[in-house]
Amino acid sequence: MRSQNWFGKTGKDGFIYRAWMKNQGIPDHEFKGKPVIGICNTWSEFTPCNAHFRELAESVKHGVYEAGGFPVEFPVMSLGETLIKPTAMLYRNLASMDVEESIRANPMDAVVLLCGCDKTTPSLVMGACSVNIPTIVVSGGPMLTGKYQGRDIGTSDVWRFNEAERSGKMTLDEMAEAEACMCRSRGHCAVMGTASTMACMVEALGLSLPGNAAIPAADARRKVLAHLSGIRIVEMAKEQLLLSQILTREAFENAIKVNAAIGGSTNAVIHLLAMAGRIGVDLKLSDFDDLSRGVPLLANLHPSGNYFMEDFYYAGGLPAIMSGMGDLLYPALTVNGKDIVSNSKNAKSYQSDVIGSLDEPFNPLSGIVVLQGNLCENGAVLKPSAATPALMKHRGKAVVFETIEDFHHRIDDPDLDVDATSILVLKNVGPKGYPGMPEVGNMTLPKKLLQQGVTDMVRISDGRMSGTGFGTVVLHVSPEAAAGGIFALVQDGDWIELDVDKRSLNLEVSDEELAQRRAQWQAPAFQTRGYVHLYQHHVEQAHLGADLDFLRGCSGSEVTRDSH
């Protein structure tokens, strides 16, 4: 066991390693050759989605003890999507560094990752990939479905409520009432937003026990799964079942197809690309388009459908989705030692209006469309299941906002030159430009158009969109404006053509005119100190996963220097 390089030593070194641990009341026999299981905890009261993780960690510990292991809980940076400014995505890579170095530097033989809120899942998995010891994921689970005025609500309704209030159809008092009704239990967003999507992704990748993705946080079965995960990670440590044996090319292909079937968040693209880059799998942006084709939408869940994660679990959860996908999935190895197809072969959909079939899908359009063209030389993405069909082929004049502040300042100006055929363009919200690539791509519509009954417009940005969001929204334009892509040169009144069927996004401006504009373009100033300085100078573009360039690849678990 790796931990015996600490606890198995004799003399001064072993004395120091064991003695200071014993001040916590740990008896001597715990150090005698047992697998040491790290429990990587993202608990924080600033991360409400993960605020129940101290309880969840206790359930994991019970399982570890039962299986003959020695559990040791440790904290890492926690990223709360709802509170952290300027955006949690800015700190995803920093948190992954915390995870990587914490695992490598400490005497653990295997690790349990407690993941919940959006960025905690990719950051923990990315960090673990860079160390490559036996790893299992336990997600925190979605909150119970909100209840407001006799109907179900979830995070996707926030965007609807906001536009209803701005157009005069909802009062602030009604907003306050809905606010109290929506988040009524522990857990992350109750819709198929990014948190739920990433929980599904780790299950589809084989990193969690079957059923992990959808068990509500408030359901006692979430603690049971945590307990069973504690048992299994001890076995994995003894078997030396490494993360690299689970995260194969086939596993990532399975995850991309599952993301299509569930109508998952566009954020899965950027996180899966980053995870693949850490573990050494050659995954490309184009793979998301290629592998999603032919996979229809099987999960009828907000924001692409009508139901919520709680309903999804009761209807059969992710195993039922994967069972219904049949030969679309590879029999890739999972953490329980069985392949993903065997794990789900007997699963059933108990509610056909929640989980459909390949023969009777909810929407033939699903997955992630990858667009190419002069406006996005390295690609951009769009989620067709959340878009308006009539806008999937559209040509319109650009209404350009240079920054998010510019957007907020002008979007409701009654004199703004915009109509329903316009295309809203938001620049400088990419990885370098904001910095951190915030979830502002699904721009709110101009107030005057909302009052006219307009409900959707084509919107294009180099930023991201919340997994709970919806609309005909083009995201992750690469290269971003701050990196000097053609996207930086778009001006008001330029004609832009979007053709989703042809996978094209083009700016109708001559090369000569673009050359003149480029000669006048000035790159934005970057931060001069701290983590943000490091981030802006080393973050890769969206089509590569927006990881830091020096973090790609795996450094392994060996500690190269010994101070004692």
C-alpha positions as CSV (number, residue, x, y, z in Angstrom):
1,M,0.0,0.0,0.0
2,R,1.1,3.5,-0.9
3,S,0.3,4.7,2.6
4,Q,2.9,2.4,4.1
5,N,5.6,4.8,2.8
6,W,4.4,6.9,5.7
7,F,2.8,4.7,8.3
8,G,4.8,1.6,7.8
9,K,8.2,3.2,8.5
10,T,10.3,2.6,11.6
11,G,12.5,5.1,13.5
12,K,12.0,8.8,13.6
13,D,10.0,9.1,10.3
14,G,7.4,6.5,11.3
15,F,7.2,8.0,14.8
16,I,6.4,11.4,13.4
17,Y,3.8,10.2,10.9
18,R,1.9,8.1,13.4
19,A,2.3,10.0,16.6
20,W,0.7,13.2,15.3
21,M,-2.2,11.3,13.8
22,K,-2.8,9.6,17.1
23,N,-3.6,12.9,18.7
24,Q,-7.0,12.4,17.1
25,G,-7.6,9.3,19.2
26,I,-6.7,6.8,16.5
27,P,-5.5,3.4,17.9
28,D,-2.3,1.9,16.8
29,H,-3.9,-1.0,14.8
30,E,-5.4,1.4,12.3
31,F,-1.9,2.0,10.9
32,K,-1.1,-1.7,10.5
33,G,-1.3,-2.3,6.7
34,K,-4.9,-1.2,6.2
35,P,-5.8,0.7,3.0
36,V,-6.0,4.4,3.9
37,I,-8.9,5.9,2.1
38,G,-9.0,9.7,1.5
39,I,-12.4,11.3,1.5
40,C,-12.1,14.5,-0.5
41,N,-14.8,16.8,0.8
42,T,-16.1,19.9,-0.9
43,W,-18.4,20.7,2.1
44,S,-19.0,24.5,2.6
45,E,-21.8,26.6,3.8
46,F,-20.9,29.0,0.9
47,T,-21.7,26.0,-1.4
48,P,-25.3,25.3,-0.4
49,C,-25.6,22.4,-2.8
50,N,-22.9,20.6,-0.8
51,A,-23.9,21.7,2.7
52,H,-24.9,18.2,3.6
53,F,-21.5,16.6,2.7
54,R,-20.3,16.2,6.3
55,E,-23.2,13.7,6.8
56,L,-22.4,12.1,3.5
57,A,-18.8,11.7,4.5
58,E,-19.8,9.9,7.7
59,S,-21.8,7.3,5.6
60,V,-18.7,6.8,3.4
61,K,-16.6,6.2,6.6
62,H,-19.0,3.6,7.8
63,G,-18.5,1.7,4.6
64,V,-14.7,2.0,4.7
65,Y,-14.5,0.8,8.3
66,E,-16.9,-2.1,7.5
67,A,-14.6,-3.2,4.6
68,G,-11.4,-3.0,6.8
69,G,-10.1,0.3,5.6
70,F,-8.9,3.4,7.4
71,P,-10.9,6.6,6.3
72,V,-9.3,10.0,6.5
73,E,-11.4,13.0,5.5
74,F,-9.8,16.1,4.1
75,P,-11.1,19.4,2.7
76,V,-10.4,21.1,-0.6
77,M,-11.5,24.3,-2.2
78,S,-15.3,24.4,-2.7
79,L,-17.0,26.1,-5.6
80,G,-20.5,27.4,-5.0
81,E,-22.1,28.3,-8.3
82,T,-24.7,30.6,-6.8
83,L,-22.5,32.8,-4.7
84,I,-18.9,32.8,-5.9
85,K,-17.8,35.9,-8.0
86,P,-16.9,36.6,-10.6
87,T,-17.6,33.0,-11.7
88,A,-17.0,29.6,-10.3
89,M,-15.5,28.5,-13.6
90,L,-12.5,30.9,-13.0
91,Y,-11.6,28.7,-10.0
92,R,-12.3,25.2,-11.5
93,N,-8.7,24.7,-12.4
94,L,-7.4,26.1,-9.1
95,A,-9.6,23.7,-7.2
96,S,-8.3,20.9,-9.4
97,M,-4.8,21.8,-8.4
98,D,-5.8,21.7,-4.7
99,V,-7.3,18.2,-5.2
100,E,-4.3,16.9,-7.2
101,E,-1.7,18.1,-4.7
102,S,-3.7,17.1,-1.7
103,I,-4.0,13.5,-2.9
104,R,-0.4,13.2,-4.0
105,A,1.1,14.8,-0.9
106,N,-0.8,12.7,1.6
107,P,-0.7,9.0,2.6
108,M,-3.8,7.6,0.9
109,D,-4.1,4.5,-1.2
110,A,-7.4,5.4,-2.8
111,V,-9.8,8.4,-2.7
112,V,-13.6,9.0,-2.6
113,L,-14.6,12.3,-4.3
114,L,-17.6,14.0,-2.8
115,C,-19.0,16.1,-5.6
116,G,-22.1,18.1,-6.0
117,C,-22.3,21.7,-7.2
118,D,-21.5,22.3,-10.9
119,K,-17.7,22.8,-10.8
120,T,-16.9,20.6,-7.9
121,T,-17.4,17.5,-10.0
122,P,-15.1,18.3,-12.9
123,S,-12.5,19.9,-10.6
124,L,-12.3,16.9,-8.3
125,V,-12.2,14.4,-11.2
126,M,-9.6,16.5,-13.0
127,G,-7.3,16.6,-10.0
128,A,-7.7,12.9,-9.3
129,C,-6.9,12.1,-13.0
130,S,-3.6,13.9,-12.6
131,V,-2.6,11.5,-9.7
132,N,-4.2,8.3,-11.0
133,I,-4.9,6.2,-7.9
134,P,-8.1,4.2,-7.3
135,T,-11.0,6.6,-7.2
136,I,-14.7,6.5,-6.8
137,V,-17.2,9.4,-7.0
138,V,-20.2,10.0,-4.7
139,S,-22.5,12.8,-5.9
140,G,-24.5,14.9,-3.5
141,G,-27.8,14.4,-5.3
142,P,-30.5,16.9,-6.6
143,M,-32.8,18.8,-4.3
144,L,-36.5,17.9,-4.1
145,T,-38.7,19.4,-6.7
146,G,-39.9,22.9,-5.9
147,K,-43.7,23.6,-5.4
148,Y,-45.2,27.0,-6.3
149,Q,-48.9,27.8,-6.7
150,G,-49.8,24.2,-7.3
151,R,-47.1,23.4,-9.9
152,D,-43.6,22.0,-9.9
153,I,-40.7,24.4,-10.4
154,G,-36.9,24.2,-10.6
155,T,-33.9,26.4,-11.5
156,S,-34.9,26.7,-15.2
157,D,-37.9,28.7,-14.0
158,V,-35.7,31.4,-12.7
159,W,-35.1,32.6,-16.3
160,R,-38.8,32.5,-17.0
161,F,-39.7,34.3,-13.8
162,N,-37.1,37.0,-14.6
163,E,-38.5,37.7,-18.0
164,A,-42.0,37.6,-16.7
165,E,-41.2,40.2,-14.1
166,R,-39.3,42.4,-16.6
167,S,-42.3,42.2,-19.0
168,G,-44.8,43.1,-16.3
169,K,-46.4,39.6,-16.0
170,M,-45.1,38.8,-12.6
171,T,-44.7,41.0,-9.5
172,L,-41.7,41.2,-7.2
173,D,-43.9,39.8,-4.4
174,E,-44.7,36.8,-6.5
175,M,-41.0,36.4,-7.3
176,A,-40.2,36.4,-3.5
177,E,-42.9,33.8,-2.9
178,A,-41.4,31.6,-5.7
179,E,-37.9,32.1,-4.2
180,A,-39.1,30.5,-0.9
181,C,-40.8,27.6,-2.7
182,M,-38.0,26.5,-5.1
183,C,-35.0,25.3,-3.0
184,R,-36.9,23.3,-0.3
185,S,-34.3,20.7,0.5
186,R,-30.6,20.0,0.5
187,G,-29.0,19.2,-2.8
188,H,-28.1,20.7,-6.1
189,C,-30.5,22.0,-8.9
190,A,-33.5,19.9,-9.4
191,V,-33.3,20.0,-13.2
192,M,-30.9,18.6,-15.8
193,G,-28.6,21.5,-15.2
194,T,-24.8,21.2,-15.1
195,A,-24.7,19.6,-11.6
196,S,-27.1,16.9,-12.6
197,T,-25.4,16.5,-16.0
198,M,-22.0,16.0,-14.4
199,A,-23.4,13.5,-11.9
200,C,-24.8,11.6,-14.9
201,M,-21.4,12.0,-16.7
202,V,-19.4,10.4,-13.8
203,E,-21.9,7.5,-13.7
204,A,-21.8,7.1,-17.5
205,L,-17.9,7.2,-17.4
206,G,-18.0,4.4,-14.8
207,L,-16.7,6.4,-11.9
208,S,-19.6,5.8,-9.6
209,L,-21.7,2.9,-8.5
210,P,-24.9,2.4,-10.6
211,G,-27.7,4.7,-9.7
212,N,-25.5,7.5,-8.2
213,A,-26.6,10.3,-10.5
214,A,-30.2,10.8,-9.7
215,I,-30.9,9.8,-6.0
216,P,-32.3,12.9,-4.4
217,A,-30.1,14.4,-1.7
218,A,-32.9,14.1,0.9
219,D,-33.5,10.4,0.1
220,A,-32.0,8.0,2.6
221,R,-30.8,5.9,-0.3
222,R,-28.2,8.6,-1.0
223,K,-26.5,7.7,2.3
224,V,-26.8,4.0,1.5
225,L,-25.0,4.6,-1.8
226,A,-22.3,6.5,0.0
227,H,-21.9,3.6,2.5
228,L,-21.6,1.1,-0.3
229,S,-19.1,3.3,-2.1
230,G,-17.0,3.3,1.1
231,I,-17.0,-0.5,1.0
232,R,-16.1,-0.6,-2.7
233,I,-13.2,1.8,-2.6
234,V,-11.4,-0.4,-0.1
235,E,-11.8,-3.3,-2.5
236,M,-10.5,-1.1,-5.3
237,A,-7.5,-0.1,-3.3
238,K,-6.6,-3.8,-2.8
239,E,-7.3,-4.5,-6.5
240,Q,-5.3,-1.5,-7.5
241,L,-8.0,-0.5,-10.0
242,L,-6.7,2.8,-11.2
243,L,-8.6,5.7,-12.6
244,S,-6.8,5.3,-16.0
245,Q,-8.3,1.8,-16.3
246,I,-11.8,3.3,-16.1
247,L,-11.4,6.5,-18.1
248,T,-10.7,5.0,-21.5
249,R,-11.7,6.4,-24.9
250,E,-14.7,4.1,-24.9
251,A,-15.8,5.5,-21.5
252,F,-15.7,9.1,-22.8
253,E,-17.6,8.1,-26.0
254,N,-20.3,6.5,-23.8
255,A,-20.6,9.7,-21.7
256,I,-21.0,11.9,-24.8
257,K,-23.8,9.6,-26.1
258,V,-25.5,9.6,-22.7
259,N,-25.3,13.4,-22.5
260,A,-27.2,13.5,-25.8
261,A,-29.9,11.1,-24.5
262,I,-30.5,13.1,-21.3
263,G,-30.4,16.5,-22.9
264,G,-27.4,17.4,-20.7
265,S,-25.7,20.7,-20.3
266,T,-23.4,22.3,-22.8
267,N,-20.9,22.7,-19.9
268,A,-20.3,18.9,-20.1
269,V,-18.4,19.6,-23.3
270,I,-15.8,21.8,-21.7
271,H,-15.5,19.6,-18.6
272,L,-15.2,16.3,-20.4
273,L,-12.5,17.8,-22.7
274,A,-10.5,19.0,-19.7
275,M,-10.9,15.6,-17.9
276,A,-9.7,13.8,-21.0
277,G,-6.8,16.1,-21.3
278,R,-5.7,15.2,-17.8
279,I,-6.0,11.4,-18.2
280,G,-4.4,11.3,-21.6
281,V,-7.4,10.5,-23.8
282,D,-7.5,12.2,-27.2
283,L,-10.9,13.8,-27.2
284,K,-11.8,16.6,-29.6
285,L,-14.7,19.1,-29.8
286,S,-15.8,17.5,-33.1
287,D,-16.4,14.2,-31.2
288,F,-19.4,15.7,-29.4
289,D,-21.2,16.3,-32.7
290,D,-20.1,13.1,-34.4
291,L,-21.1,10.9,-31.4
292,S,-24.3,12.7,-30.6
293,R,-25.8,12.2,-34.1
294,G,-28.4,9.5,-34.1
295,V,-28.9,9.6,-30.3
296,P,-32.4,11.1,-29.6
297,L,-33.6,12.8,-26.4
298,L,-34.8,10.1,-24.0
299,A,-35.1,12.0,-20.8
300,N,-38.1,14.4,-20.6
301,L,-36.5,16.8,-18.1
302,H,-36.2,20.5,-17.7
303,P,-34.8,22.6,-19.4
304,S,-35.4,20.5,-22.5
305,G,-38.6,18.8,-21.2
306,N,-41.2,18.7,-18.5
307,Y,-40.0,16.8,-15.5
308,F,-37.4,17.0,-12.7
309,M,-34.5,15.0,-11.3
310,E,-36.7,13.6,-8.5
311,D,-39.1,12.2,-11.1
312,F,-36.2,10.9,-13.1
313,Y,-34.9,8.8,-10.2
314,Y,-38.3,7.4,-9.5
315,A,-38.8,6.5,-13.2
316,G,-35.6,4.4,-13.2
317,G,-32.8,7.0,-13.3
318,L,-29.7,6.8,-15.5
319,P,-29.5,3.0,-15.5
320,A,-32.9,3.0,-17.3
321,I,-31.6,5.5,-19.9
322,M,-28.5,3.4,-20.6
323,S,-30.5,0.2,-20.7
324,G,-32.6,1.8,-23.4
325,M,-29.6,2.9,-25.4
326,G,-28.8,-0.7,-26.3
327,D,-25.9,-1.2,-28.6
328,L,-25.0,2.5,-28.7
329,L,-22.8,2.0,-25.6
330,Y,-19.5,0.2,-25.2
331,P,-19.2,-2.4,-22.4
332,A,-16.6,-0.2,-20.7
333,L,-15.2,-1.1,-17.2
334,T,-16.7,0.7,-14.2
335,V,-15.6,1.1,-10.6
336,N,-17.6,-1.9,-9.4
337,G,-15.5,-4.2,-11.6
338,K,-18.3,-4.8,-14.1
339,D,-18.9,-3.2,-17.4
340,I,-21.4,-0.4,-17.9
341,V,-23.7,-2.4,-20.1
342,S,-23.9,-5.3,-17.6
343,N,-24.7,-2.8,-14.8
344,S,-27.7,-1.4,-16.6
345,K,-29.0,-4.3,-18.7
346,N,-31.9,-5.2,-16.3
347,A,-32.9,-1.6,-15.5
348,K,-36.3,-0.4,-16.7
349,S,-38.2,2.7,-17.2
350,Y,-41.2,2.8,-14.9
351,Q,-42.7,6.0,-16.3
352,S,-42.6,6.2,-20.1
353,D,-43.5,9.9,-20.0
354,V,-40.3,10.6,-18.1
355,I,-37.9,8.1,-19.7
356,G,-38.6,7.3,-23.3
357,S,-37.1,4.8,-25.7
358,L,-35.2,4.9,-29.0
359,D,-38.4,4.0,-30.8
360,E,-40.4,6.7,-29.0
361,P,-38.0,9.5,-28.0
362,F,-39.2,12.9,-26.7
363,N,-37.2,14.8,-29.3
364,P,-35.2,13.5,-32.3
365,L,-32.9,16.4,-31.7
366,S,-30.5,16.1,-28.9
367,G,-26.8,16.3,-27.9
368,I,-24.5,19.0,-28.8
369,V,-24.1,20.6,-32.2
370,V,-20.6,21.8,-33.1
371,L,-20.6,24.7,-35.5
372,Q,-17.8,25.8,-37.8
373,G,-17.3,28.9,-39.8
374,N,-15.3,32.1,-40.0
375,L,-17.0,33.4,-36.8
376,C,-15.8,30.4,-34.8
377,E,-12.6,29.1,-36.5
378,N,-12.0,26.5,-33.7
379,G,-15.7,25.8,-33.2
380,A,-18.8,26.8,-31.2
381,V,-21.6,24.8,-29.6
382,L,-25.3,24.8,-29.5
383,K,-27.9,22.6,-27.7
384,P,-30.7,21.9,-30.2
385,S,-33.1,20.3,-27.7
386,A,-33.2,23.7,-25.8
387,A,-33.5,25.8,-29.0
388,T,-36.4,27.1,-31.1
389,P,-36.7,25.0,-34.3
390,A,-37.6,28.1,-36.4
391,L,-34.4,29.8,-35.5
392,M,-32.0,26.9,-36.3
393,K,-31.6,28.4,-39.8
394,H,-31.4,32.2,-39.4
395,R,-29.8,35.2,-40.9
396,G,-29.9,38.5,-39.1
397,K,-28.1,41.7,-38.2
398,A,-25.7,41.7,-35.3
399,V,-26.5,43.8,-32.2
400,V,-23.1,43.8,-30.5
401,F,-22.2,44.2,-26.8
402,E,-18.5,44.5,-26.2
403,T,-18.7,43.5,-22.5
404,I,-21.2,42.2,-20.0
405,E,-21.4,45.6,-18.4
406,D,-22.2,47.1,-21.9
407,F,-24.9,44.5,-22.2
408,H,-26.5,45.3,-18.9
409,H,-26.3,49.0,-19.5
410,R,-28.0,48.9,-22.9
411,I,-30.2,45.8,-23.3
412,D,-33.3,47.5,-22.0
413,D,-32.7,50.9,-23.7
414,P,-35.9,51.7,-25.6
415,D,-33.7,53.3,-28.3
416,L,-31.6,50.1,-28.9
417,D,-31.7,49.3,-32.6
418,V,-33.0,45.7,-32.3
419,D,-35.9,43.6,-33.5
420,A,-36.9,40.0,-33.4
421,T,-34.8,39.1,-36.4
422,S,-31.6,40.6,-34.8
423,I,-28.8,38.4,-33.5
424,L,-27.4,39.4,-30.1
425,V,-23.6,39.2,-29.9
426,L,-21.8,39.3,-26.5
427,K,-18.0,39.6,-26.6
428,N,-15.2,39.3,-24.1
429,V,-16.8,36.8,-21.8
430,G,-14.5,33.9,-22.7
431,P,-11.8,32.2,-20.6
432,K,-9.3,35.1,-20.9
433,G,-11.7,38.0,-21.5
434,Y,-13.9,37.9,-18.5
435,P,-11.8,36.1,-17.1
436,G,-13.3,32.7,-16.3
437,M,-16.0,32.3,-19.0
438,P,-19.2,33.1,-17.0
439,E,-22.7,31.7,-17.7
440,V,-24.0,34.7,-19.4
441,G,-24.5,33.4,-22.9
442,N,-28.3,33.0,-22.7
443,M,-28.6,36.8,-22.6
444,T,-32.0,38.1,-21.4
445,L,-34.0,39.5,-24.3
446,P,-34.6,43.3,-24.7
447,K,-37.5,44.4,-22.6
448,K,-39.3,46.0,-25.5
449,L,-39.2,42.8,-27.4
450,L,-40.4,40.8,-24.4
451,Q,-43.4,43.2,-24.2
452,Q,-44.1,42.4,-27.9
453,G,-44.3,38.7,-27.1
454,V,-40.8,37.7,-28.4
455,T,-39.6,34.6,-26.4
456,D,-36.4,33.7,-28.2
457,M,-33.7,35.1,-30.4
458,V,-30.4,33.9,-31.7
459,R,-27.7,34.8,-29.3
460,I,-23.9,34.3,-29.7
461,S,-21.1,34.6,-27.2
462,D,-17.7,33.3,-26.3
463,G,-19.0,32.5,-22.8
464,R,-21.1,29.7,-21.4
465,M,-24.7,29.1,-20.4
466,S,-26.1,27.6,-17.3
467,G,-27.2,24.0,-17.8
468,T,-30.5,25.2,-16.5
469,G,-30.8,27.7,-19.3
470,F,-32.5,27.4,-22.7
471,G,-32.9,29.2,-26.0
472,T,-31.2,29.3,-29.4
473,V,-27.9,30.2,-27.9
474,V,-24.5,29.7,-29.6
475,L,-21.7,29.3,-27.0
476,H,-18.0,28.7,-26.5
477,V,-17.0,30.6,-29.6
478,S,-13.3,29.9,-30.2
479,P,-11.0,31.7,-30.4
480,E,-12.7,34.1,-28.0
481,A,-12.7,37.8,-28.6
482,A,-10.0,38.5,-26.1
483,A,-7.7,36.1,-27.9
484,G,-8.1,38.0,-31.2
485,G,-10.4,35.7,-33.0
486,I,-12.6,37.0,-35.8
487,F,-15.3,37.2,-33.2
488,A,-13.5,40.2,-31.7
489,L,-14.1,42.1,-35.0
490,V,-17.9,41.8,-35.2
491,Q,-19.7,45.2,-35.4
492,D,-23.3,46.4,-35.1
493,G,-25.2,45.8,-38.4
494,D,-23.0,43.0,-39.6
495,W,-24.9,40.1,-41.2
496,I,-24.5,36.7,-39.5
497,E,-25.9,33.4,-40.8
498,L,-26.6,30.4,-38.6
499,D,-27.4,27.1,-40.2
500,V,-27.5,24.3,-37.7
501,D,-28.2,21.6,-40.3
502,K,-25.0,22.6,-42.1
503,R,-23.2,23.1,-38.8
504,S,-22.2,26.5,-40.0
505,L,-21.8,30.0,-38.4
506,N,-20.5,32.7,-40.6
507,L,-19.9,36.5,-40.5
508,E,-20.7,38.1,-43.9
509,V,-17.9,40.6,-43.9
510,S,-15.1,40.7,-46.6
511,D,-11.6,39.7,-45.8
512,E,-10.4,43.2,-46.7
513,E,-12.8,44.8,-44.2
514,L,-11.8,42.3,-41.5
515,A,-8.1,43.1,-42.1
516,Q,-8.8,46.8,-41.6
517,R,-10.7,46.1,-38.4
518,R,-7.9,43.9,-37.1
519,A,-5.4,46.6,-37.7
520,Q,-7.4,48.8,-35.3
521,W,-8.1,46.1,-32.7
522,Q,-6.4,46.3,-29.4
523,A,-6.0,43.3,-27.1
524,P,-7.5,43.8,-23.6
525,A,-5.2,44.3,-20.6
526,F,-4.7,41.3,-18.3
527,Q,-4.4,41.1,-14.6
528,T,-0.9,41.6,-13.2
529,R,-0.9,39.5,-10.1
530,G,-2.2,36.4,-8.3
531,Y,-4.1,33.5,-9.6
532,V,-6.1,35.5,-12.1
533,H,-2.7,36.6,-13.7
534,L,-1.7,32.9,-13.9
535,Y,-5.1,31.9,-15.3
536,Q,-5.3,34.6,-18.1
537,H,-1.7,33.8,-19.3
538,H,-2.1,30.0,-19.3
539,V,-5.8,29.1,-19.8
540,E,-6.5,27.3,-23.1
541,Q,-9.4,28.0,-25.3
542,A,-12.8,26.5,-24.9
543,H,-12.4,23.9,-27.7
544,L,-9.6,22.4,-25.6
545,G,-11.5,22.4,-22.3
546,A,-10.3,25.7,-20.8
547,D,-7.7,24.0,-18.6
548,L,-4.4,25.6,-17.8
549,D,-1.8,24.5,-20.4
550,F,0.7,23.3,-17.9
551,L,-1.9,21.0,-16.2
552,R,-2.6,18.7,-19.2
553,G,-1.4,15.2,-18.6
554,C,-0.9,13.1,-15.5
555,S,2.0,13.4,-13.0
556,G,1.2,10.3,-11.1
557,S,1.1,9.5,-7.4
558,E,4.8,9.4,-6.6
559,V,6.2,11.9,-4.1
560,T,9.6,12.8,-5.6
561,R,11.2,14.4,-2.5
562,D,11.2,13.2,1.2
563,S,11.9,15.9,3.8
564,H,12.5,13.6,6.8
